[in-house]
Amino acid sequence: MVELRMLHGGSKAVSRTRILNFQGAKFGLFKDLLRGIPWVRALEEKGVQESWSIFKNHFLQAQDQCIPMNKKSGKGGRRPAWISKEIPENLKWKKEIYGMWKKGQATWEDCRNIVRVCRDMTRKAKALLELRLAKDIKDNKKGFYKYISSKRNIRENVGLLLNKMGVLVMEDTEKTELLNAFFPSVFTEEDGPQESQTLEVREESWRKEDFPLVIKGWVTDQVRDVNTHKSKGSDGVHPRVLRELADVAKPLSTIFEKSWRTGEVPDDWRKANITPTFKKGKKEDLGNYQPISLTCIPGKVMEQIILKVIIKHAKEGHWEQCPSLNETRVFC
């Protein structure tokens, strides 16, 4: 699934997005709610898709109870990140001094001095923020590019696009359909021998002794390494919430094991919200737009677990002895 959002250039968009307020989150209650669910019985004899749907429904219901939602503020009402506690006080004092100078109750030197103090504090605060963002860019790329984007007065819109007939497309819906059809076309899908096999055949060929189980400790360690600065995918599971609940990894380990054994992948793990980003060249050419995809976090965790096991077996020289790893595919 591809979701594209078109922004109208030159207009101020009123944000109606609601975001999670982690300051008022009750993660202790969240853990208790998930621990109170009998996961072994709930996921017993269930397929991968059904097991994932059960986990996601319980997860999102508990999230609604424990984490409040706030309306995302627009650019105009957002407080700059560089403002500290001292700066508003000095700005208020500068305004008072200026009013006193207008009434003749303060000298021009006093007014000029407070202006310089406020100016120096503002410049220093901005410089410290930019320095911190530059140092933490490896761990927090989202914060860095968010600050860069805030410097723009107008967000650029996706311009006119050429369709197959060579006609310029103007409507946003038509642009979305064009990009939605173009991005999957640049990828080629090669069918392997496993694609033609049925689920029963794969379960029979991938026996328990062929590959290690996905144990809870693997999932817990991998979830704790999740980058909390990433955005949530189409499934609604936020990485910050998932990392806080790393100790409650039993249902995820069960779903991962079922997925690995059967080769089945939940539908949410195959979906991505895609944003077109212009690279260079002519803006009406579809090939000059790069898709930036946002996939779900549990799917990424599963990929990392598979990758680590494959690397471990390759280093230990068990690659030829483990046919299931030779046939493992990274899902997209």
Secondary structure, DSSP 8 states (H G I E B T S, - for coil): --------TTS------EEE-GGG--HHHHHHHHHTS-HHHHSTT--HHHHHHHHHHHHHHHHHHHS-EEE---TTTS--TT--SHHHHHHHHHHHHHHHHHTTSS-HHHHHHHHHHHHHHHHHHHHHHHHHHHHTTTT-HHHHHHHHHHT-SS------EE-TTS-EE-SHHHHHHHHHHHHHHTS-----TTTTS-HHHHHHHS-GGGS----HHHHHHHHHT--TTS---TT---HHHHHHTTT--HHHHHHHHHHHHH----HHHH--EEEEEE-SS-TT-GGGEEEEEE--HHHHHHHHHHHHHHHHHHHHT-TTT-HHHHT-----
